[in-house]
């Protein structure tokens, strides 16, 4: 049985580093019969697509306009599945991740030990990270480990390998980034997760994903909260509603205590009923929202399973898609 590896590279205006990234990708790996390099050009305004083809990419997908990293990732994943990939590796176009680690990254999938493998950049000791970035990476990974119930030591790392089983089940609803949401999905689906330590290349340019540390914190925090509520609505709204329920119950109980003990200044405590009742009702509403969200989540789970079955039929690229795909004639002749 042949094993096909597709290495996808989402990129946006990466003409300066893309050729170097592609050149660093190994073209022969033990246990792999076919390696395909797939570049996802997310509406670049430079000549990224031509650089990709000239640099040796086998296929280029080009969005007609910039849609963001998460959508570029999903376009690549969907296309790789349609091209019958057995393993999909995602790497960045800025050459942050050395290609020499790809064989080690896919090894746990080849042996059947993992569904997802993450390249651990060792954020706490990475010499290419600033002290603030190290702290944020460590803190963010700690939060994600608890929310996703996984042991991911470098949650934001984009250097990842997906088995076909895992890729079929990936759905990204967040427009900002895919790394955090897909990790929560892995934890929810109880997939096998592994990680390998890697060294990174020096950062060649500022990140295009955010505009500074504060913007990074705001966007990542928002992505974490939205993803957690999306996949754990009942728990999320129950945690939000519980404080209101407790405060409301306390105030109402306080009034009933004075009422039943015949307190002569009862009128002084009437406001406890009004405030406590408001808090209590608000808490109940939040919990009911959680129940409603949980019912929607169960329905979405059924829809996702149907989508998995459709993907397993090895569909092609549908007509009318908002992207173009074209192959490298030179690369095709070599095959």
C-alpha positions in Angstrom: 0.0 0.0 0.0 1.5 3.3 -1.1 1.7 6.2 1.4 1.3 9.7 0.2 2.6 12.8 2.1 1.4 16.3 1.2 3.2 19.2 2.7 1.0 22.3 2.6 2.4 25.8 3.0 -0.1 28.6 3.6 1.4 32.0 2.6 0.7 35.6 2.1 3.3 37.8 0.3 6.1 35.5 1.1 8.2 35.9 -2.1 11.3 36.6 -0.1 11.4 33.4 1.9 9.2 30.9 0.1 11.8 29.6 -2.3 14.1 28.8 0.6 11.3 27.1 2.5 10.4 24.8 -0.4 14.1 24.0 -1.1 14.5 22.9 2.5 11.8 20.3 2.2 13.0 16.7 1.8 11.9 14.9 -1.3 12.6 11.4 -0.1 11.5 10.0 3.3 11.7 6.4 4.4 8.2 4.9 4.5 6.8 7.5 2.1 6.1 6.6 -1.5 5.1 10.0 -2.8 5.8 13.6 -1.5 3.8 16.5 -2.8 4.4 20.2 -2.0 1.2 22.2 -2.0 1.4 26.0 -1.6 -1.7 27.9 -0.6 -1.4 31.5 -1.8 -3.8 33.5 0.3 -4.4 36.3 -2.2 -0.8 37.6 -2.3 -0.2 40.9 -4.0 3.4 40.0 -4.9 4.6 37.1 -7.2 4.3 34.5 -4.5 2.6 32.0 -6.8 5.3 32.2 -9.4 8.0 32.0 -6.8 6.3 28.8 -5.5 6.2 27.2 -9.0 9.8 28.2 -9.9 11.0 27.0 -6.5 9.6 23.5 -7.1 6.1 23.4 -5.6 4.0 20.7 -7.2 0.7 22.6 -6.9 -0.3 26.1 -6.1 -3.8 27.1 -4.8 -4.5 30.8 -5.1 -7.3 32.6 -3.2 -8.7 35.4 -5.3 -8.4 37.7 -2.2 -6.9 37.4 1.2 -9.0 35.3 3.6 -6.8 34.8 6.6 -4.5 32.0 7.9 -7.3 29.8 9.2 -9.1 29.7 5.8 -5.8 29.2 3.9 -5.1 26.2 6.2 -8.5 24.7 5.6 -8.3 25.2 1.9 -5.0 23.3 1.9 -6.3 20.6 4.2 -9.4 20.1 2.0 -7.4 20.0 -1.2 -4.8 17.6 0.3 -7.7 15.2 1.3 -9.1 15.4 -2.2 -5.6 14.5 -3.5 -5.8 11.4 -1.4 -3.1 12.3 1.1 -2.4 9.8 3.9 -0.4 12.3 6.0 -0.5 16.1 5.8 2.2 18.3 7.1 1.6 22.0 7.7 4.6 24.4 7.8 5.0 28.1 7.5 6.3 30.0 4.5 8.7 32.2 6.5 11.1 29.2 6.9 10.7 29.3 10.7 10.6 25.5 10.8 13.5 23.6 9.3 12.5 20.9 6.8 14.9 18.4 8.2 12.5 17.7 11.0 9.7 16.5 8.7 10.8 12.8 8.8 10.7 12.9 12.7 7.4 14.8 12.6 5.6 12.2 10.6 7.3 9.1 12.3 4.6 8.7 15.1 1.9 8.7 12.4 3.7 6.2 10.3 4.0 3.8 13.3 0.3 4.4 14.3 1.2 6.0 17.6 -0.4 9.4 16.9 -3.1 11.2 14.9 -1.5 14.7 15.3 2.1 15.5 15.9 3.3 19.0 16.9 6.7 20.4 16.5 7.7 21.7 19.9 9.7 24.9 19.5 10.7 24.8 23.2 9.3 28.3 23.8 10.8 28.6 27.3 14.3 28.4 26.0 14.1 29.3 22.3 16.9 31.8 21.6 14.9 33.3 18.7 12.0 34.4 21.0 12.0 37.6 22.9 11.5 37.3 26.7 7.9 38.6 26.4 7.1 36.1 23.6 8.6 33.2 25.7 6.3 34.2 28.6 3.2 34.5 26.4 3.9 31.2 24.6 4.3 29.3 27.9 1.2 30.9 29.4 -0.9 30.3 26.3 0.2 26.7 26.1 -0.6 26.2 29.8 -4.1 27.5 29.3 -4.7 25.4 26.1 -3.5 22.3 27.8 -6.2 22.7 30.4 -8.9 23.7 28.0 -8.2 21.1 25.4 -7.3 18.4 28.0 -4.1 17.5 26.1 -0.4 17.6 27.0 0.6 20.0 24.1 3.8 21.8 25.3 3.8 24.3 22.4 0.1 24.9 21.5 0.6 27.8 19.0 3.1 25.9 16.9 2.1 25.7 13.2 4.5 22.9 12.4 2.2 19.9 12.5 1.5 16.6 10.9 -2.0 15.2 10.6 -3.0 11.7 9.8 -5.8 11.3 7.3 -8.1 10.2 10.2 -7.4 13.5 12.0 -7.5 15.7 8.9 -11.0 14.4 8.0 -12.3 15.6 11.3 -10.8 19.1 11.3 -13.2 22.0 11.0 -12.1 25.6 11.8 -14.7 28.2 12.5 -12.4 30.9 13.7 -11.1 33.3 11.0 -7.9 34.3 12.9 -5.9 31.1 13.4 -6.3 27.3 13.3 -3.7 26.1 15.8 -5.7 26.6 19.0 -9.1 25.5 17.7 -7.8 22.3 16.1 -6.0 21.4 19.3 -9.3 21.7 21.2 -10.9 19.5 18.6 -8.1 16.9 19.1 -8.8 16.9 22.8 -12.5 16.6 22.3 -12.3 13.8 19.9 -9.7 12.0 22.1 -7.2 11.7 19.3 -3.7 10.5 20.0 -1.3 13.5 20.3 2.5 13.5 20.1 5.1 16.2 19.9 8.8 16.3 19.0 11.4 18.9 20.0 12.7 21.1 17.2 15.0 24.1 16.8 13.7 27.0 14.8 15.4 29.3 12.3 15.8 33.0 13.1 12.7 35.1 12.5 13.2 37.0 9.3 10.3 39.5 9.6 7.6 40.7 12.0 4.5 38.5 12.2 1.7 39.3 9.7 -0.8 37.5 11.9 -1.0 40.3 14.5 0.1 43.9 15.1 2.2 43.8 18.3 2.0 42.0 21.6 -1.2 43.6 22.8 -3.0 42.7 19.5 -1.6 39.2 19.8 -2.9 38.7 23.3 -6.3 40.1 22.3 -6.7 38.0 19.3 -5.4 34.8 20.9 -7.6 35.3 24.0 -10.6 35.8 21.8 -9.9 32.7 19.8 -9.4 30.6 22.9 -12.7 31.9 24.5 -14.7 31.5 21.3 -13.4 28.0 20.6 -14.0 26.8 24.2 -17.6 28.1 24.2 -18.1 26.6 20.8 -17.1 23.1 21.9 -18.1 23.2 25.6 -21.2 25.4 25.7 -22.9 23.8 28.7 -19.8 24.0 30.9 -19.0 27.5 29.7 -22.5 29.0 30.4 -22.8 27.0 33.6 -19.6 28.4 35.0 -20.8 31.9 34.0 -24.3 31.4 35.5 -23.2 29.7 38.7 -22.0 32.9 40.5 -25.3 34.7 39.7 -27.3 31.7 41.0 -25.3 31.6 44.2 -25.6 35.3 44.9 -29.2 35.3 44.1 -29.9 32.3 46.2 -28.0 33.9 49.1 -30.0 37.1 49.0 -33.3 35.4 48.7 -32.4 33.0 51.6 -31.3 36.0 53.6 -34.7 37.6 53.2 -36.6 34.4 54.0 -34.5 33.9 57.2 -35.5 37.4 58.5 -39.1 36.8 57.4 -39.5 33.5 59.2 -37.8 34.7 62.3 -40.2 37.6 62.6 -37.7 40.4 62.2 -39.4 43.7 62.9 -37.3 45.6 60.3 -38.4 43.4 57.5 -38.9 46.3 55.0 -35.1 46.9 55.1 -34.5 43.5 53.5 -37.2 43.7 50.8 -34.6 44.9 48.3 -32.8 41.5 48.8 -35.7 39.8 47.1 -35.5 42.2 44.1 -31.8 42.0 43.6 -31.5 38.3 44.5 -34.4 37.4 42.2 -32.7 39.3 39.3 -29.4 37.6 39.9 -31.1 34.2 40.2 -33.1 34.5 37.0 -30.1 35.8 35.1 -28.1 32.7 36.2 -30.9 30.4 35.2 -31.1 32.1 31.7 -27.3 31.5 31.3 -27.6 27.9 32.1 -30.5 27.5 29.7 -28.4 29.1 27.1 -25.8 26.5 27.9 -28.3 23.7 27.4 -29.4 25.2 24.1 -25.8 25.5 23.0 -25.2 21.9 24.0 -28.2 20.7 21.9 -26.8 22.7 19.0 -23.4 21.2 19.6 -24.9 17.7 19.5 -26.6 18.5 16.2 -23.3 20.0 14.8 -21.6 16.8 15.8 -24.0 14.8 13.6 -23.4 17.2 10.7 -19.6 16.9 11.2 -19.9 13.1 11.0 -21.8 13.4 7.8 -19.1 15.7 6.5 -16.5 13.2 7.4 -18.3 10.5 5.4 -18.5 12.8 2.4 -14.8 13.6 2.6 -14.0 9.9 2.8 -15.5 9.5 -0.7 -12.4 11.3 -2.1 -14.2 14.3 -3.5 -12.6 16.6 -6.0 -12.5 20.4 -6.1 -16.0 21.7 -6.6 -17.0 24.0 -9.4 -17.4 27.6 -8.5 -14.8 27.5 -5.7 -13.3 30.9 -4.7 -9.8 29.7 -5.4 -7.8 28.5 -8.3 -5.5 25.4 -8.4 -2.8 24.7 -10.9 0.1 22.3 -11.1 3.8 22.7 -11.9 4.4 21.4 -15.5 8.1 20.7 -14.7 7.2 18.8 -11.5 4.6 16.7 -13.4 7.0 15.8 -16.1 9.5 14.4 -13.6 6.7 12.0 -12.3 
